[in-house]
Structure formats: structure tokens, C-alpha cells
Amino acid sequence: MRDCPSIDFVARKEFDYTVVEYAQGKPLEEIAGISYLKDGQIVHNPDRPQIQDLDRLHVTEIYKRDLDRHAL
């Protein structure tokens, strides 16, 4: 992040809700599961808990459309 100032933050692990919170304008200091640069120091917020209900993500149709199961 120090080498590329165009990167605002890095989402770690469970990023699905993390990027939504960022898009909704939530301050970086309040978003779980990210690392970001503040005053020249990299800050690591606490990890976001693992998603327990994957059905809430509504990605099944996207995976069905885009995932090449034969390439796995």
C-alpha cells in the first residue's frame, strides 16, 4: 500500500460484506477485515467473522453462469 497510493485498503478473508460497507461509505476505521494506510502506518482491523449463511450472498446464479467447473 505504501508503494501504490491508489490502493485505499486491502480486504482480508471474508470480503463480501466488507466491500459493501466501504461502498456504503462506512469509515475504514469501522470496517472489520481490512488493512489500510493511516499516517504512513499500515493498520490491520480485526478479522471479520466467517460467513455462516452463504445463501445470503446470492451468488449461486453468478457461479452457475461464470464458474468453469471443468477447469477445477
mmJSON file of the N, C-alpha and C atoms, coordinates in Angstrom:
{"data_MODEL":{"atom_site":{
"group_PDB":["ATOM","ATOM","ATOM","ATOM","ATOM","ATOM","ATOM","ATOM","ATOM","ATOM","ATOM","ATOM","ATOM","ATOM","ATOM","ATOM","ATOM","ATOM","ATOM","ATOM","ATOM","ATOM","ATOM","ATOM","ATOM","ATOM","ATOM","ATOM","ATOM","ATOM","ATOM","ATOM","ATOM","ATOM","ATOM","ATOM","ATOM","ATOM","ATOM","ATOM","ATOM","ATOM","ATOM","ATOM","ATOM","ATOM","ATOM","ATOM","ATOM","ATOM","ATOM","ATOM","ATOM","ATOM","ATOM","ATOM","ATOM","ATOM","ATOM","ATOM","ATOM","ATOM","ATOM","ATOM","ATOM","ATOM","ATOM","ATOM","ATOM","ATOM","ATOM","ATOM","ATOM","ATOM","ATOM","ATOM","ATOM","ATOM","ATOM","ATOM","ATOM","ATOM","ATOM","ATOM","ATOM","ATOM","ATOM","ATOM","ATOM","ATOM","ATOM","ATOM","ATOM","ATOM","ATOM","ATOM","ATOM","ATOM","ATOM","ATOM","ATOM","ATOM","ATOM","ATOM","ATOM","ATOM","ATOM","ATOM","ATOM","ATOM","ATOM","ATOM","ATOM","ATOM","ATOM","ATOM","ATOM","ATOM","ATOM","ATOM","ATOM","ATOM","ATOM","ATOM","ATOM","ATOM","ATOM","ATOM","ATOM","ATOM","ATOM","ATOM","ATOM","ATOM","ATOM","ATOM","ATOM","ATOM","ATOM","ATOM","ATOM","ATOM","ATOM","ATOM","ATOM","ATOM","ATOM","ATOM","ATOM","ATOM","ATOM","ATOM","ATOM","ATOM","ATOM","ATOM","ATOM","ATOM","ATOM","ATOM","ATOM","ATOM","ATOM","ATOM","ATOM","ATOM","ATOM","ATOM","ATOM","ATOM","ATOM","ATOM","ATOM","ATOM","ATOM","ATOM","ATOM","ATOM","ATOM","ATOM","ATOM","ATOM","ATOM","ATOM","ATOM","ATOM","ATOM","ATOM","ATOM","ATOM","ATOM","ATOM","ATOM","ATOM","ATOM","ATOM","ATOM","ATOM","ATOM","ATOM","ATOM","ATOM","ATOM","ATOM","ATOM","ATOM","ATOM","ATOM","ATOM","ATOM","ATOM","ATOM","ATOM","ATOM","ATOM","ATOM"],
"id":[1,2,3,4,5,6,7,8,9,10,11,12,13,14,15,16,17,18,19,20,21,22,23,24,25,26,27,28,29,30,31,32,33,34,35,36,37,38,39,40,41,42,43,44,45,46,47,48,49,50,51,52,53,54,55,56,57,58,59,60,61,62,63,64,65,66,67,68,69,70,71,72,73,74,75,76,77,78,79,80,81,82,83,84,85,86,87,88,89,90,91,92,93,94,95,96,97,98,99,100,101,102,103,104,105,106,107,108,109,110,111,112,113,114,115,116,117,118,119,120,121,122,123,124,125,126,127,128,129,130,131,132,133,134,135,136,137,138,139,140,141,142,143,144,145,146,147,148,149,150,151,152,153,154,155,156,157,158,159,160,161,162,163,164,165,166,167,168,169,170,171,172,173,174,175,176,177,178,179,180,181,182,183,184,185,186,187,188,189,190,191,192,193,194,195,196,197,198,199,200,201,202,203,204,205,206,207,208,209,210,211,212,213,214,215,216],
"type_symbol":["N","C","C","N","C","C","N","C","C","N","C","C","N","C","C","N","C","C","N","C","C","N","C","C","N","C","C","N","C","C","N","C","C","N","C","C","N","C","C","N","C","C","N","C","C","N","C","C","N","C","C","N","C","C","N","C","C","N","C","C","N","C","C","N","C","C","N","C","C","N","C","C","N","C","C","N","C","C","N","C","C","N","C","C","N","C","C","N","C","C","N","C","C","N","C","C","N","C","C","N","C","C","N","C","C","N","C","C","N","C","C","N","C","C","N","C","C","N","C","C","N","C","C","N","C","C","N","C","C","N","C","C","N","C","C","N","C","C","N","C","C","N","C","C","N","C","C","N","C","C","N","C","C","N","C","C","N","C","C","N","C","C","N","C","C","N","C","C","N","C","C","N","C","C","N","C","C","N","C","C","N","C","C","N","C","C","N","C","C","N","C","C","N","C","C","N","C","C","N","C","C","N","C","C","N","C","C","N","C","C","N","C","C","N","C","C"],
"label_atom_id":["N","CA","C","N","CA","C","N","CA","C","N","CA","C","N","CA","C","N","CA","C","N","CA","C","N","CA","C","N","CA","C","N","CA","C","N","CA","C","N","CA","C","N","CA","C","N","CA","C","N","CA","C","N","CA","C","N","CA","C","N","CA","C","N","CA","C","N","CA","C","N","CA","C","N","CA","C","N","CA","C","N","CA","C","N","CA","C","N","CA","C","N","CA","C","N","CA","C","N","CA","C","N","CA","C","N","CA","C","N","CA","C","N","CA","C","N","CA","C","N","CA","C","N","CA","C","N","CA","C","N","CA","C","N","CA","C","N","CA","C","N","CA","C","N","CA","C","N","CA","C","N","CA","C","N","CA","C","N","CA","C","N","CA","C","N","CA","C","N","CA","C","N","CA","C","N","CA","C","N","CA","C","N","CA","C","N","CA","C","N","CA","C","N","CA","C","N","CA","C","N","CA","C","N","CA","C","N","CA","C","N","CA","C","N","CA","C","N","CA","C","N","CA","C","N","CA","C","N","CA","C","N","CA","C","N","CA","C","N","CA","C","N","CA","C","N","CA","C","N","CA","C"],
"label_alt_id":[null,null,null,null,null,null,null,null,null,null,null,null,null,null,null,null,null,null,null,null,null,null,null,null,null,null,null,null,null,null,null,null,null,null,null,null,null,null,null,null,null,null,null,null,null,null,null,null,null,null,null,null,null,null,null,null,null,null,null,null,null,null,null,null,null,null,null,null,null,null,null,null,null,null,null,null,null,null,null,null,null,null,null,null,null,null,null,null,null,null,null,null,null,null,null,null,null,null,null,null,null,null,null,null,null,null,null,null,null,null,null,null,null,null,null,null,null,null,null,null,null,null,null,null,null,null,null,null,null,null,null,null,null,null,null,null,null,null,null,null,null,null,null,null,null,null,null,null,null,null,null,null,null,null,null,null,null,null,null,null,null,null,null,null,null,null,null,null,null,null,null,null,null,null,null,null,null,null,null,null,null,null,null,null,null,null,null,null,null,null,null,null,null,null,null,null,null,null,null,null,null,null,null,null,null,null,null,null,null,null,null,null,null,null,null,null],
"label_comp_id":["MET","MET","MET","ARG","ARG","ARG","ASP","ASP","ASP","CYS","CYS","CYS","PRO","PRO","PRO","SER","SER","SER","ILE","ILE","ILE","ASP","ASP","ASP","PHE","PHE","PHE","VAL","VAL","VAL","ALA","ALA","ALA","ARG","ARG","ARG","LYS","LYS","LYS","GLU","GLU","GLU","PHE","PHE","PHE","ASP","ASP","ASP","TYR","TYR","TYR","THR","THR","THR","VAL","VAL","VAL","VAL","VAL","VAL","GLU","GLU","GLU","TYR","TYR","TYR","ALA","ALA","ALA","GLN","GLN","GLN","GLY","GLY","GLY","LYS","LYS","LYS","PRO","PRO","PRO","LEU","LEU","LEU","GLU","GLU","GLU","GLU","GLU","GLU","ILE","ILE","ILE","ALA","ALA","ALA","GLY","GLY","GLY","ILE","ILE","ILE","SER","SER","SER","TYR","TYR","TYR","LEU","LEU","LEU","LYS","LYS","LYS","ASP","ASP","ASP","GLY","GLY","GLY","GLN","GLN","GLN","ILE","ILE","ILE","VAL","VAL","VAL","HIS","HIS","HIS","ASN","ASN","ASN","PRO","PRO","PRO","ASP","ASP","ASP","ARG","ARG","ARG","PRO","PRO","PRO","GLN","GLN","GLN","ILE","ILE","ILE","GLN","GLN","GLN","ASP","ASP","ASP","LEU","LEU","LEU","ASP","ASP","ASP","ARG","ARG","ARG","LEU","LEU","LEU","HIS","HIS","HIS","VAL","VAL","VAL","THR","THR","THR","GLU","GLU","GLU","ILE","ILE","ILE","TYR","TYR","TYR","LYS","LYS","LYS","ARG","ARG","ARG","ASP","ASP","ASP","LEU","LEU","LEU","ASP","ASP","ASP","ARG","ARG","ARG","HIS","HIS","HIS","ALA","ALA","ALA","LEU","LEU","LEU"],
"label_asym_id":["A","A","A","A","A","A","A","A","A","A","A","A","A","A","A","A","A","A","A","A","A","A","A","A","A","A","A","A","A","A","A","A","A","A","A","A","A","A","A","A","A","A","A","A","A","A","A","A","A","A","A","A","A","A","A","A","A","A","A","A","A","A","A","A","A","A","A","A","A","A","A","A","A","A","A","A","A","A","A","A","A","A","A","A","A","A","A","A","A","A","A","A","A","A","A","A","A","A","A","A","A","A","A","A","A","A","A","A","A","A","A","A","A","A","A","A","A","A","A","A","A","A","A","A","A","A","A","A","A","A","A","A","A","A","A","A","A","A","A","A","A","A","A","A","A","A","A","A","A","A","A","A","A","A","A","A","A","A","A","A","A","A","A","A","A","A","A","A","A","A","A","A","A","A","A","A","A","A","A","A","A","A","A","A","A","A","A","A","A","A","A","A","A","A","A","A","A","A","A","A","A","A","A","A","A","A","A","A","A","A","A","A","A","A","A","A"],
"label_entity_id":["1","1","1","1","1","1","1","1","1","1","1","1","1","1","1","1","1","1","1","1","1","1","1","1","1","1","1","1","1","1","1","1","1","1","1","1","1","1","1","1","1","1","1","1","1","1","1","1","1","1","1","1","1","1","1","1","1","1","1","1","1","1","1","1","1","1","1","1","1","1","1","1","1","1","1","1","1","1","1","1","1","1","1","1","1","1","1","1","1","1","1","1","1","1","1","1","1","1","1","1","1","1","1","1","1","1","1","1","1","1","1","1","1","1","1","1","1","1","1","1","1","1","1","1","1","1","1","1","1","1","1","1","1","1","1","1","1","1","1","1","1","1","1","1","1","1","1","1","1","1","1","1","1","1","1","1","1","1","1","1","1","1","1","1","1","1","1","1","1","1","1","1","1","1","1","1","1","1","1","1","1","1","1","1","1","1","1","1","1","1","1","1","1","1","1","1","1","1","1","1","1","1","1","1","1","1","1","1","1","1","1","1","1","1","1","1"],
"label_seq_id":[1,1,1,2,2,2,3,3,3,4,4,4,5,5,5,6,6,6,7,7,7,8,8,8,9,9,9,10,10,10,11,11,11,12,12,12,13,13,13,14,14,14,15,15,15,16,16,16,17,17,17,18,18,18,19,19,19,20,20,20,21,21,21,22,22,22,23,23,23,24,24,24,25,25,25,26,26,26,27,27,27,28,28,28,29,29,29,30,30,30,31,31,31,32,32,32,33,33,33,34,34,34,35,35,35,36,36,36,37,37,37,38,38,38,39,39,39,40,40,40,41,41,41,42,42,42,43,43,43,44,44,44,45,45,45,46,46,46,47,47,47,48,48,48,49,49,49,50,50,50,51,51,51,52,52,52,53,53,53,54,54,54,55,55,55,56,56,56,57,57,57,58,58,58,59,59,59,60,60,60,61,61,61,62,62,62,63,63,63,64,64,64,65,65,65,66,66,66,67,67,67,68,68,68,69,69,69,70,70,70,71,71,71,72,72,72],
"pdbx_PDB_ins_code":[null,null,null,null,null,null,null,null,null,null,null,null,null,null,null,null,null,null,null,null,null,null,null,null,null,null,null,null,null,null,null,null,null,null,null,null,null,null,null,null,null,null,null,null,null,null,null,null,null,null,null,null,null,null,null,null,null,null,null,null,null,null,null,null,null,null,null,null,null,null,null,null,null,null,null,null,null,null,null,null,null,null,null,null,null,null,null,null,null,null,null,null,null,null,null,null,null,null,null,null,null,null,null,null,null,null,null,null,null,null,null,null,null,null,null,null,null,null,null,null,null,null,null,null,null,null,null,null,null,null,null,null,null,null,null,null,null,null,null,null,null,null,null,null,null,null,null,null,null,null,null,null,null,null,null,null,null,null,null,null,null,null,null,null,null,null,null,null,null,null,null,null,null,null,null,null,null,null,null,null,null,null,null,null,null,null,null,null,null,null,null,null,null,null,null,null,null,null,null,null,null,null,null,null,null,null,null,null,null,null,null,null,null,null,null,null],
"Cartn_x":[0.827,0.0,0.871,2.021,2.919,3.442,3.629,4.183,3.146,1.879,0.816,-0.277,-0.155,-1.112,-2.539,-2.742,-4.106,-4.9,-4.235,-4.927,-5.395,-6.711,-7.278,-7.203,-7.457,-7.429,-7.317,-7.007,-6.972,-7.972,-8.881,-9.853,-9.252,-9.3,-8.75,-9.885,-9.648,-10.554,-11.978,-12.923,-14.344,-14.601,-14.498,-14.566,-15.939,-16.863,-18.14,-18.899,-19.022,-19.726,-18.792,-17.519,-16.531,-16.611,-16.611,-16.632,-17.98,-19.048,-20.353,-20.328,-19.769,-19.692,-18.858,-17.77,-16.943,-17.735,-18.438,-19.232,-20.344,-20.834,-21.877,-21.314,-19.987,-19.379,-18.951,-18.961,-18.538,-17.056,-16.651,-15.242,-14.345,-13.155,-12.227,-11.975,-11.922,-11.656,-12.718,-13.9,-15.023,-15.309,-14.523,-14.787,-13.897,-14.518,-13.768,-13.155,-11.98,-11.369,-10.59,-10.153,-9.365,-8.043,-7.118,-5.863,-5.795,-5.325,-5.255,-4.107,-3.737,-2.643,-3.188,-2.646,-3.055,-1.799,-1.553,-0.377,0.916,1.008,2.218,2.363,1.406,1.443,0.318,0.604,-0.437,-1.222,-2.532,-3.445,-4.186,-4.233,-4.969,-6.167,-7.362,-8.554,-8.77,-9.523,-9.813,-10.483,-10.235,-10.845,-12.358,-12.994,-14.444,-14.751,-15.793,-16.155,-16.503,-16.281,-16.64,-18.143,-18.501,-19.915,-20.498,-21.555,-22.182,-23.307,-24.004,-25.14,-24.775,-24.157,-23.705,-24.857,-26.046,-27.204,-27.551,-27.157,-27.445,-26.628,-25.58,-24.728,-25.358,-26.282,-26.984,-26.014,-25.031,-24.055,-24.227,-25.177,-25.342,-25.503,-26.342,-26.549,-25.288,-24.531,-23.283,-22.288,-22.155,-21.255,-21.702,-22.985,-23.51,-23.172,-23.287,-23.026,-21.534,-20.694,-19.296,-18.253,-18.576,-17.579,-17.446,-16.241,-15.955,-15.592,-16.586,-16.375,-15.426,-15.321,-14.43,-12.968,-12.712,-11.331,-10.815,-11.7,-11.276,-10.537],
"Cartn_y":[-1.19,0.0,1.254,1.149,2.309,2.546,1.476,1.579,1.951,1.849,2.133,2.954,4.27,5.114,5.05,4.437,4.331,3.217,2.394,1.345,1.942,1.977,2.534,1.55,0.268,-0.745,-2.115,-3.104,-4.497,-5.246,-5.97,-6.784,-8.166,-8.624,-9.922,-10.919,-12.145,-13.266,-12.97,-12.851,-12.677,-11.253,-11.063,-9.708,-9.309,-10.234,-9.963,-8.789,-8.779,-7.677,-6.489,-6.751,-5.692,-4.657,-5.112,-4.162,-3.439,-4.073,-3.406,-2.262,-2.514,-1.46,-0.283,-0.567,0.501,1.293,0.586,1.256,2.108,1.727,2.493,3.684,3.837,4.993,4.816,3.609,3.372,3.718,4.409,4.768,3.525,3.612,2.481,1.982,2.885,2.513,1.583,1.564,0.78,-0.494,-0.774,-1.94,-3.101,-4.189,-5.384,-6.059,-6.626,-7.439,-6.671,-5.458,-4.725,-4.269,-3.975,-3.317,-2.065,-0.977,0.291,1.12,2.148,3.019,4.258,4.559,5.751,6.396,7.619,8.353,7.583,6.935,6.208,4.835,4.42,3.113,2.232,0.96,0.027,-0.414,-0.22,-0.585,-1.853,-2.828,-4.078,-4.103,-3.902,-4.028,-5.498,-5.768,-7.169,-7.897,-9.201,-10.008,-9.998,-10.095,-10.255,-11.726,-12.014,-13.418,-14.125,-15.425,-16.2,-16.131,-16.073,-16.052,-17.436,-17.49,-18.761,-19.126,-18.135,-18.371,-17.93,-18.824,-18.485,-18.188,-18.666,-18.397,-16.906,-16.16,-14.717,-13.947,-14.558,-13.866,-13.781,-14.64,-14.628,-14.714,-15.579,-15.693,-16.958,-17.786,-19.057,-18.882,-17.958,-17.745,-17.224,-16.401,-15.887,-17.019,-17.861,-19.003,-19.934,-20.177,-21.059,-20.504,-19.189,-18.542,-18.49,-18.179,-17.835,-18.869,-19.765,-20.713,-21.877,-22.063,-23.187,-24.385,-25.209,-26.351,-27.374,-27.398,-28.368,-27.974,-26.714,-26.253,-26.517,-26.932,-27.154,-28.455],
"Cartn_z":[0.0,0.0,0.0,0.634,0.603,-0.807,-1.557,-2.908,-3.955,-3.617,-4.588,-3.905,-3.918,-3.206,-3.742,-4.894,-5.406,-4.716,-3.919,-3.162,-1.84,-1.637,-0.408,0.758,0.471,1.518,0.873,1.698,1.27,2.132,1.492,2.221,2.445,3.683,4.034,4.291,3.912,4.182,3.717,4.625,4.295,3.781,2.483,1.928,1.412,1.308,0.642,1.262,2.562,3.227,3.458,3.513,3.71,2.6,1.349,0.233,0.148,0.585,0.608,1.617,2.797,3.807,3.307,2.61,2.052,1.01,0.148,-0.89,-0.288,0.875,1.553,2.324,2.321,2.951,4.395,4.886,6.269,6.393,7.463,7.641,7.747,7.177,7.199,8.62,9.571,10.959,11.534,10.916,11.443,10.652,9.621,8.767,9.187,9.608,10.012,8.789,8.977,7.936,6.882,7.182,6.199,6.799,5.912,6.25,5.4,5.984,5.269,5.82,5.086,5.467,6.166,7.35,8.085,8.673,8.286,8.76,8.531,7.37,6.998,7.62,8.445,9.102,8.568,8.399,7.97,9.198,9.137,10.222,9.805,10.683,10.44,11.389,10.87,11.697,12.05,13.107,13.453,12.283,12.208,11.147,11.265,10.12,10.067,10.342,11.124,11.356,10.047,10.024,8.844,8.602,7.328,6.95,7.205,7.982,8.32,7.362,6.844,5.96,4.541,3.789,2.441,1.484,1.804,0.947,0.917,1.933,1.966,0.937,0.396,-0.569,-1.955,-2.269,-3.557,-4.737,-4.631,-5.718,-6.545,-6.18,-6.872,-8.375,-8.791,-10.226,-10.91,-10.225,-10.794,-10.947,-9.915,-10.026,-11.144,-11.227,-12.266,-13.646,-13.788,-15.075,-15.398,-14.412,-14.697,-14.3,-13.39,-12.914,-13.89,-14.372,-15.267,-14.406,-14.096,-13.218,-13.816,-15.139,-15.785,-15.644,-15.352,-15.186,-13.782,-12.864,-11.477,-11.312],
"occupancy":[1.0,1.0,1.0,1.0,1.0,1.0,1.0,1.0,1.0,1.0,1.0,1.0,1.0,1.0,1.0,1.0,1.0,1.0,1.0,1.0,1.0,1.0,1.0,1.0,1.0,1.0,1.0,1.0,1.0,1.0,1.0,1.0,1.0,1.0,1.0,1.0,1.0,1.0,1.0,1.0,1.0,1.0,1.0,1.0,1.0,1.0,1.0,1.0,1.0,1.0,1.0,1.0,1.0,1.0,1.0,1.0,1.0,1.0,1.0,1.0,1.0,1.0,1.0,1.0,1.0,1.0,1.0,1.0,1.0,1.0,1.0,1.0,1.0,1.0,1.0,1.0,1.0,1.0,1.0,1.0,1.0,1.0,1.0,1.0,1.0,1.0,1.0,1.0,1.0,1.0,1.0,1.0,1.0,1.0,1.0,1.0,1.0,1.0,1.0,1.0,1.0,1.0,1.0,1.0,1.0,1.0,1.0,1.0,1.0,1.0,1.0,1.0,1.0,1.0,1.0,1.0,1.0,1.0,1.0,1.0,1.0,1.0,1.0,1.0,1.0,1.0,1.0,1.0,1.0,1.0,1.0,1.0,1.0,1.0,1.0,1.0,1.0,1.0,1.0,1.0,1.0,1.0,1.0,1.0,1.0,1.0,1.0,1.0,1.0,1.0,1.0,1.0,1.0,1.0,1.0,1.0,1.0,1.0,1.0,1.0,1.0,1.0,1.0,1.0,1.0,1.0,1.0,1.0,1.0,1.0,1.0,1.0,1.0,1.0,1.0,1.0,1.0,1.0,1.0,1.0,1.0,1.0,1.0,1.0,1.0,1.0,1.0,1.0,1.0,1.0,1.0,1.0,1.0,1.0,1.0,1.0,1.0,1.0,1.0,1.0,1.0,1.0,1.0,1.0,1.0,1.0,1.0,1.0,1.0,1.0,1.0,1.0,1.0,1.0,1.0,1.0],
"B_iso_or_equiv":[0.0,0.0,0.0,0.0,0.0,0.0,0.0,0.0,0.0,0.0,0.0,0.0,0.0,0.0,0.0,0.0,0.0,0.0,0.0,0.0,0.0,0.0,0.0,0.0,0.0,0.0,0.0,0.0,0.0,0.0,0.0,0.0,0.0,0.0,0.0,0.0,0.0,0.0,0.0,0.0,0.0,0.0,0.0,0.0,0.0,0.0,0.0,0.0,0.0,0.0,0.0,0.0,0.0,0.0,0.0,0.0,0.0,0.0,0.0,0.0,0.0,0.0,0.0,0.0,0.0,0.0,0.0,0.0,0.0,0.0,0.0,0.0,0.0,0.0,0.0,0.0,0.0,0.0,0.0,0.0,0.0,0.0,0.0,0.0,0.0,0.0,0.0,0.0,0.0,0.0,0.0,0.0,0.0,0.0,0.0,0.0,0.0,0.0,0.0,0.0,0.0,0.0,0.0,0.0,0.0,0.0,0.0,0.0,0.0,0.0,0.0,0.0,0.0,0.0,0.0,0.0,0.0,0.0,0.0,0.0,0.0,0.0,0.0,0.0,0.0,0.0,0.0,0.0,0.0,0.0,0.0,0.0,0.0,0.0,0.0,0.0,0.0,0.0,0.0,0.0,0.0,0.0,0.0,0.0,0.0,0.0,0.0,0.0,0.0,0.0,0.0,0.0,0.0,0.0,0.0,0.0,0.0,0.0,0.0,0.0,0.0,0.0,0.0,0.0,0.0,0.0,0.0,0.0,0.0,0.0,0.0,0.0,0.0,0.0,0.0,0.0,0.0,0.0,0.0,0.0,0.0,0.0,0.0,0.0,0.0,0.0,0.0,0.0,0.0,0.0,0.0,0.0,0.0,0.0,0.0,0.0,0.0,0.0,0.0,0.0,0.0,0.0,0.0,0.0,0.0,0.0,0.0,0.0,0.0,0.0,0.0,0.0,0.0,0.0,0.0,0.0],
"pdbx_formal_charge":[null,null,null,null,null,null,null,null,null,null,null,null,null,null,null,null,null,null,null,null,null,null,null,null,null,null,null,null,null,null,null,null,null,null,null,null,null,null,null,null,null,null,null,null,null,null,null,null,null,null,null,null,null,null,null,null,null,null,null,null,null,null,null,null,null,null,null,null,null,null,null,null,null,null,null,null,null,null,null,null,null,null,null,null,null,null,null,null,null,null,null,null,null,null,null,null,null,null,null,null,null,null,null,null,null,null,null,null,null,null,null,null,null,null,null,null,null,null,null,null,null,null,null,null,null,null,null,null,null,null,null,null,null,null,null,null,null,null,null,null,null,null,null,null,null,null,null,null,null,null,null,null,null,null,null,null,null,null,null,null,null,null,null,null,null,null,null,null,null,null,null,null,null,null,null,null,null,null,null,null,null,null,null,null,null,null,null,null,null,null,null,null,null,null,null,null,null,null,null,null,null,null,null,null,null,null,null,null,null,null,null,null,null,null,null,null],
"auth_seq_id":[1,1,1,2,2,2,3,3,3,4,4,4,5,5,5,6,6,6,7,7,7,8,8,8,9,9,9,10,10,10,11,11,11,12,12,12,13,13,13,14,14,14,15,15,15,16,16,16,17,17,17,18,18,18,19,19,19,20,20,20,21,21,21,22,22,22,23,23,23,24,24,24,25,25,25,26,26,26,27,27,27,28,28,28,29,29,29,30,30,30,31,31,31,32,32,32,33,33,33,34,34,34,35,35,35,36,36,36,37,37,37,38,38,38,39,39,39,40,40,40,41,41,41,42,42,42,43,43,43,44,44,44,45,45,45,46,46,46,47,47,47,48,48,48,49,49,49,50,50,50,51,51,51,52,52,52,53,53,53,54,54,54,55,55,55,56,56,56,57,57,57,58,58,58,59,59,59,60,60,60,61,61,61,62,62,62,63,63,63,64,64,64,65,65,65,66,66,66,67,67,67,68,68,68,69,69,69,70,70,70,71,71,71,72,72,72],
"auth_comp_id":["MET","MET","MET","ARG","ARG","ARG","ASP","ASP","ASP","CYS","CYS","CYS","PRO","PRO","PRO","SER","SER","SER","ILE","ILE","ILE","ASP","ASP","ASP","PHE","PHE","PHE","VAL","VAL","VAL","ALA","ALA","ALA","ARG","ARG","ARG","LYS","LYS","LYS","GLU","GLU","GLU","PHE","PHE","PHE","ASP","ASP","ASP","TYR","TYR","TYR","THR","THR","THR","VAL","VAL","VAL","VAL","VAL","VAL","GLU","GLU","GLU","TYR","TYR","TYR","ALA","ALA","ALA","GLN","GLN","GLN","GLY","GLY","GLY","LYS","LYS","LYS","PRO","PRO","PRO","LEU","LEU","LEU","GLU","GLU","GLU","GLU","GLU","GLU","ILE","ILE","ILE","ALA","ALA","ALA","GLY","GLY","GLY","ILE","ILE","ILE","SER","SER","SER","TYR","TYR","TYR","LEU","LEU","LEU","LYS","LYS","LYS","ASP","ASP","ASP","GLY","GLY","GLY","GLN","GLN","GLN","ILE","ILE","ILE","VAL","VAL","VAL","HIS","HIS","HIS","ASN","ASN","ASN","PRO","PRO","PRO","ASP","ASP","ASP","ARG","ARG","ARG","PRO","PRO","PRO","GLN","GLN","GLN","ILE","ILE","ILE","GLN","GLN","GLN","ASP","ASP","ASP","LEU","LEU","LEU","ASP","ASP","ASP","ARG","ARG","ARG","LEU","LEU","LEU","HIS","HIS","HIS","VAL","VAL","VAL","THR","THR","THR","GLU","GLU","GLU","ILE","ILE","ILE","TYR","TYR","TYR","LYS","LYS","LYS","ARG","ARG","ARG","ASP","ASP","ASP","LEU","LEU","LEU","ASP","ASP","ASP","ARG","ARG","ARG","HIS","HIS","HIS","ALA","ALA","ALA","LEU","LEU","LEU"],
"auth_asym_id":["A","A","A","A","A","A","A","A","A","A","A","A","A","A","A","A","A","A","A","A","A","A","A","A","A","A","A","A","A","A","A","A","A","A","A","A","A","A","A","A","A","A","A","A","A","A","A","A","A","A","A","A","A","A","A","A","A","A","A","A","A","A","A","A","A","A","A","A","A","A","A","A","A","A","A","A","A","A","A","A","A","A","A","A","A","A","A","A","A","A","A","A","A","A","A","A","A","A","A","A","A","A","A","A","A","A","A","A","A","A","A","A","A","A","A","A","A","A","A","A","A","A","A","A","A","A","A","A","A","A","A","A","A","A","A","A","A","A","A","A","A","A","A","A","A","A","A","A","A","A","A","A","A","A","A","A","A","A","A","A","A","A","A","A","A","A","A","A","A","A","A","A","A","A","A","A","A","A","A","A","A","A","A","A","A","A","A","A","A","A","A","A","A","A","A","A","A","A","A","A","A","A","A","A","A","A","A","A","A","A","A","A","A","A","A","A"],
"auth_atom_id":["N","CA","C","N","CA","C","N","CA","C","N","CA","C","N","CA","C","N","CA","C","N","CA","C","N","CA","C","N","CA","C","N","CA","C","N","CA","C","N","CA","C","N","CA","C","N","CA","C","N","CA","C","N","CA","C","N","CA","C","N","CA","C","N","CA","C","N","CA","C","N","CA","C","N","CA","C","N","CA","C","N","CA","C","N","CA","C","N","CA","C","N","CA","C","N","CA","C","N","CA","C","N","CA","C","N","CA","C","N","CA","C","N","CA","C","N","CA","C","N","CA","C","N","CA","C","N","CA","C","N","CA","C","N","CA","C","N","CA","C","N","CA","C","N","CA","C","N","CA","C","N","CA","C","N","CA","C","N","CA","C","N","CA","C","N","CA","C","N","CA","C","N","CA","C","N","CA","C","N","CA","C","N","CA","C","N","CA","C","N","CA","C","N","CA","C","N","CA","C","N","CA","C","N","CA","C","N","CA","C","N","CA","C","N","CA","C","N","CA","C","N","CA","C","N","CA","C","N","CA","C","N","CA","C","N","CA","C","N","CA","C","N","CA","C","N","CA","C","N","CA","C"],
"pdbx_PDB_model_num":[1,1,1,1,1,1,1,1,1,1,1,1,1,1,1,1,1,1,1,1,1,1,1,1,1,1,1,1,1,1,1,1,1,1,1,1,1,1,1,1,1,1,1,1,1,1,1,1,1,1,1,1,1,1,1,1,1,1,1,1,1,1,1,1,1,1,1,1,1,1,1,1,1,1,1,1,1,1,1,1,1,1,1,1,1,1,1,1,1,1,1,1,1,1,1,1,1,1,1,1,1,1,1,1,1,1,1,1,1,1,1,1,1,1,1,1,1,1,1,1,1,1,1,1,1,1,1,1,1,1,1,1,1,1,1,1,1,1,1,1,1,1,1,1,1,1,1,1,1,1,1,1,1,1,1,1,1,1,1,1,1,1,1,1,1,1,1,1,1,1,1,1,1,1,1,1,1,1,1,1,1,1,1,1,1,1,1,1,1,1,1,1,1,1,1,1,1,1,1,1,1,1,1,1,1,1,1,1,1,1,1,1,1,1,1,1]
}}}
